[in-house]
Amino acid sequence: MLLCKTLLRKGRHCCGLRLLRCAVTIVAVVALVMVLYSAYYLGQAHVIQAMRHQPPTVRVTCGAPPANGAASADDDARHRSAARLRLEPKVLLFLESQYSARAKELSTLLTASGIRYKIVTSAALPSFTAGGRGRYGALLFESYERYLAMDAWSRAIVDRYCTDFDVGIAAFMPAREESLHGATLPGSALGIHTNLALRDARLDPESPVLRMARAGETLWGAVPGEAHTVFVHNHTSYRPVMMAELGGPELAAGRLQGAPLTLVVQDCGYHDGIRRVLFGVSPMFWLSKLLLLDALSYLSHGRLAGDLERRILVDVDDIFVGKAGTRMKPADVEAMLASQERLRSLVPGFTFNLGFCGKMLHSGTDEEDAGDDALLAAADRFWWFPHIWSHKQPHTFADRTAIAEQMALNKAFAAKHGIPVLHQYAVAPHHSGVYPVSDQLYEAWREVWDVRQTSTEEYPHLYPAGQRRGFVYRGVRVLPRQTCGLFTHTIMIDEYPGGRQVLEDKIRGGELFQTIVTNPISVFMTHLSNYGNDRLALYAFESVVRFVQCWTRLRLQTEPPDRLADLYFQRFPEQRDPVWGNPCKDHRHLSLWRLAGNASVCDRFPKLLILGPQKTGSTALLSFLSLHPTLRASLPSPQTFEEVQFFNGDNYLRGIDWYLGFFPVPNSDSSVYLFEKSATYFDGDAVPKRVFALLPKAKLVDGERLRTDPVTELHRLQDFIQVSPRVNFTKLITYDA
């Protein structure tokens, strides 16, 4: 205000030329004031903005942080006894329904952990023994009430099996509409209180059930859910495994005062000779999942226990790729190297594995281009693997030569810039051509880079993640790849989809944590943009490694891809042979399939298979069916004549592109039925699984049934094809048995 009054006072004394000079002076002074004002507040805004976008810091701490590998080799042998020699490593899973949330959670956990299981939903019981051995290492009940409500005969069978083979029972207490306080659990000396809200869960360090889970920490805050059951016990047969404090209105009401409440209890079996672990908390809770795996190990005498070694590899895709403003800067490279050193103190051998596309070098801002140079300057401190030079999807190339040319450019780029590519490992952009397989990609890989291992998240499907598997194709070992909740667009913590807490939940017991717990070997996919900006990948992996070591006895280690491939297929040799699925049934696979450019390719799969066996008239049936205008047989093979012989033998390993080459491209008439006949399908051990995976709705014609009951079999065939009722197969084809 004082400045304005002064300017006005001067203005009154100005006239003529002096007035013009005064006006110019006034404008200049006002402009200067505005510039100073703007500079000050813009500077403040810049500081505020910089503070707002500081990368998050790791906040996972342990009361007494364990050193990696602190768990001894004795932990691997914990729970083992001679009784395990009489048991199969399999769980008998009793479910109320296969479609309930709890049932899905339990089956998903067992599948992801590689534990075989058999589901029982009806009252009928399966056979429990075979050849003097127990078929199941443990029994698992979705609801303990299912066990308590069994009829006397069934209950006696279950109890007799458990006592004869020293097999235990794990079970979850069901949620109840009515609350029980001080009720006695039938058949035991346990009291129960239901529908409680609890907080501050922790594990009993003296519990013999614990093997993978580590006691010593407290999970502060509310235990997820509000319908928990706690167990009251005063007998030596019962020991607490997980404990918690009251966290709801019961606390104010004065109930259950005193010692921590038992949320998971171990029954040593002193009453009836059957060991049990009973859960008063939902299997949705991450800590109950961890304890369930330990309980199955304990109850089966270690027969259902996996080892405690976990190997992890973190791939960083798209190095030098990404639009300006999302790439790494020199400070990000320094942070990455510092994080790598910190992780090595927790995970021996930890090294980031960088995948590069050379064409995009220096395509960001000046500071990001300097970040590219910083990565190249530190090249020998990382592991490296090639993408495609231009980051183009391999299945879109015209032929193998075009792909090989792109790979050669990337190889020359690596040589020019001193990038060490040492492990015969490569990853295709967007996993294109890896699965569904593209022969031209695999051939180019071997020709240019001598690739022997790769990875993909697409086999057999992206979801459920726990069912991803590996396979070998054309001498290249394909490892299952895991996601970690970070993608190319997740670069700022405050903009994480669903909010920051979603990422925190993945780290603290959620998807990322569970992936490490359930997989002995995990290859994680991340991207360049996850290491710039808010550096979310550094935050996520440092946090989850610390969380794993706070709550488990797992021993983490990193090894290069070639060594991981050796270990993976030594552990899972049954996964070497792939099982081809139908790309037309998965939109992601269809988008990555080389043949998908042909609009009618999905109509080239046969709808009818004649299985044989030999000498049952299958060749004659093929000839007769081929006479019909709506039926078209496969094209002849130079080696096997009228038989394709795809689903058994080495032809299967040639892939589905090779298989479809035997079927003509159908016209627009959707009533045309393609079919094939191979007598060798009848007795091929792998044929049923392979046929079901690729052609789940195909009609199967059994040549043996055709020989013994031709009229019935042909009627079934006619009903399936639904051809004109004027065509009667039983009159068209006569068979002299």
ABEGO torsion letter per residue (X at the ends): XAAAAAAAAAAAABBEAAAAAAAAAAAAAAAAAAAAAAAAAAAAAAAAAAAAABBBBBABBBABBBBBGABBAAAAABGBBAAAAABBBBBBBBBABAABAAAAAAAAAAAAAGBBBBBBABABBBBABBGGBBABABBBBABAAAAAABBAAAAAAAAAAAAAAGBBBBBBBBBBABBBBGBBBBGBABBBBBGBBBBGBBBBAABAABAABBBGBBBBEBBBEABBBBBBBABAABBBABBBBBABAAAAAGBGBEBBBBABBBBAGAAAGBBBBBBABBAABAAAAAAAAAAAAAAAGGAABBBABBBBBBBBBGBGBEBBGABBBAAAAAAAAAAAAAAAAABBGBBBBBBBBAAABGABBAAAAAAAAAAAAAAAABBBBBBBAAGBBAAABABAAAAAAAAAAAAAAAAAAGBBBAAGBBBBBGGBGAOBBBAAAAAAAAAAAGBABBBBAAOABAOBAAABBBBBBGGBBBBBBBBAGBBAABABAAABBGEAAAAAAAABGBAAAAAAAABABBBBBBBAAAABEAGAAAAAAAAAAAAAAAABABBBBBBBAAAAAAAAAAABAAAABBBBBBAAABAAAAAABAAAABAAAAAABBABBBAOBBGAGAAAAAAAAAABAABBBBBBBAAAEABAGAABEAAAAAEAAAAAAABBBBBABAABBBBBBBAAAAABAAAAAAAAAABAABBBBBAAAAAABAAAAAAAAAAAAGBBAABBAAAABBBBX
